[in-house]
């Protein structure tokens, strides 16, 4: 994927825990979920996510910056930081980050630019990164900038240490 194809952040209706679990089977049995009560009808929210340091991300996109990843994992730069609003202060939320390909193509850098080089490999099983403060109340998430600074990207598809493969 070329560096300029940064994935767009998308926010839709807050999924129910059951739909979240069916979408991401890897969440089943995750320690963050084991002590959560079943969802109630008394949660009223309108979640909004705002990317911090947006100008820096735009500069990196404009210049086509790329990042080399390794089997041991590499922290992202710029870091993924967000400000949240519209959460129910009393409700518990689990924040996770899922990175998906912008398209199904493979690219190579040739003559100082990215060009298409055929179809990409088949998509690997979903691996998302659950924020280590999860679950936390909406009030806690909205108090400060949420940083995914511990997130590492890896090209090791068998890694079991919470790294996200891309």
N, C-alpha and C positions, 0 to 999 in steps of 0.2 A: 504494500500500500504506500503510495507516495506521501511524504510528510504533509503536504498541503491538504490531504484528505482527513483532517482531524474530524473525529466523529462529533456530530451535533448532540448536545445534551437534550434529552427529551424527558418531559414530565407529563404524565397523563394522570388519570384518576388513580388514587391510591388503591393498589390491589388488596384484596382480602388476603389474610394469611394462607387460606387454602389454595387460592389461585397462585400465590407466590411460591408455595411449596410444589405445586404441580408444574410450574414453569421452570423451577430450579431444583431438581431432585436432590442435588448435593446439599441442600439446606436441611434435609431430613436428618435428625439426630445431631444437628449442630448444637454445641453447648449453649450458645446464646439463646436458643429457642426452648430449651428444656423446662424452664421455670416460668414461662409466660402464660398468663391466663388466656382463656379463649376470648376472641374479640367480642366487644359489646356494641350495641347500637348507639351508645351514648358518646361516641367519638365524633366530633365535628371539626373538620379541618379542610384547608384549601392549600395544600403544600406548594411552595415555590422554592426554586433553587437558583441561586445566582453565583456564577463563576467569579472567584476573586482573581485579581491580576489579569483581567480580561485583555487589557492592552498588551501585556507581555505575551500572552498566547497568540494574539493577532500578529504581533511582530514575528514570532517564530513561524507562524503559518505563512506570512508574506515572504519570508526568506527561504522557505522550504527546508527548514532545519530537520535533520533526521537524528535518530537515536539508535545506537548499536546496542542490542540486548545480548545477554550471555546466558549460559546454562545456570550459573550461580545467581542470576538475577541482578537487575540494575534499577536503582531508584529513578523515578521519572523526574525530568526537569523540563519545564517548570512543574512544580508540585501541583497536585490536584487539591484545590482548596475551594470551599463553597460556603456561602452564607444561606441559611435556611430561614424561611418565614412561613406563616400560615399553618403551623402545626398545632394540634390540640396540646395544651401545656401539660395535661395530666396523662395523656396516652403514652404508651411505650412504642418506640420506633426502632427498627433495625435498619441501619444504613449499609448498603452494599454498592459496590462499583462493578459494573460489567462492561467489558470492552469488546466491541464487535467490529468486524471488518466493514469498511465503507462500501465495498463492492466485492465482486468475486473474481477479481483480476490480480495477476502478479505483475510487478513493475521492476524495472532495472534502471539504474542511473547511467545515462549514455550521453556523451557530448554536453555535459553540464546541465542535463535536465532528465526528468523522469519520463520513461516511455513504457507503454504496455508491453508485456512479454508473455502473454498467454493467460490461461485460466489459473486460478490459485489452487492450492491443495484443498481437499475436502475440509470442511469446517471441523475443528476439534470439539470434543465435548465441552459444554459450558463450564467455565471456572470463574467464579466471581470472588471479589475480595470483600469480606465483611469487616466493616470498621470495628476496631478493637473496643470502642466504647459502647458497642451495641449489646443489648438494648439499653436505651436511655429515654428519659421523658422528652416530650416535645419542648418543654421549657429548657432543659439542659442543651438540646441541640441548637436552639435558637439563641442562646446566650453568647456564643462565640463562633468564630470561623471554624468550620469543620475541615480538618486537614487529613489527607490520605498520605502523609509523608512517609509512612512505613511501607507503603505499597511498592513492590518491586515487579518489574516485568521480566519474564524469562522465556527462553525458547525450549525449555525442558518440559515436555508435556507430562512427564511422570512425577514432577515435583509435588511434594505433599506438605510444604511449609507455608502455605497461604500465598504463594506467589501467583500472579496472573500470567498465563501464557498468552502470547499474541502471535 
